[in-house]
Amino acid sequence: MDKTIHLAEYKVLLNWIQTKREEKGISARKLSAQLNSPHSWISKIESGERRLDVIEYLKICHALNINPCEGINTITVTSLKYV
């Protein structure tokens, strides 16, 4: 099974987060400060350099005041392959 970090669906989710952050006019530095994390943390997540876990995803969504279900719905679930 391929690592999920390399799946197109994962990249779609990361792009959704970045787009929402930018729409709200929040920089990666400002968001990471809100989350009390290093300033490069958000940039590494959005670029796919660092893997995002579900709890971190929920914290980011909360900080951006966005619905995490909306992000999940951007992924085409039927395209995911299960073994």
CORGI-V541863 format. One record per residue. BURIAL is b if it has 9 or more other C-alpha atoms within 8 Angstrom, else e. Layout:
BEGIN
BURIAL / BURIAL
END
This chain:
BEGIN
e / e / e / e / e / e / b / e / b / b / b / b / b / b / b / b / b / b / e / b / b / b / e / e / e / b / e / b / b / b / b / b / b / e / b / e / e / e / b / b / b / b / b / b / b / b / e / b / e / e / e / e / e / e / e / e / b / b / b / b / b / b / b / b / e / b / e / b / e / e / b / e / e / b / b / e / e / e / e / e / e / e / e
END
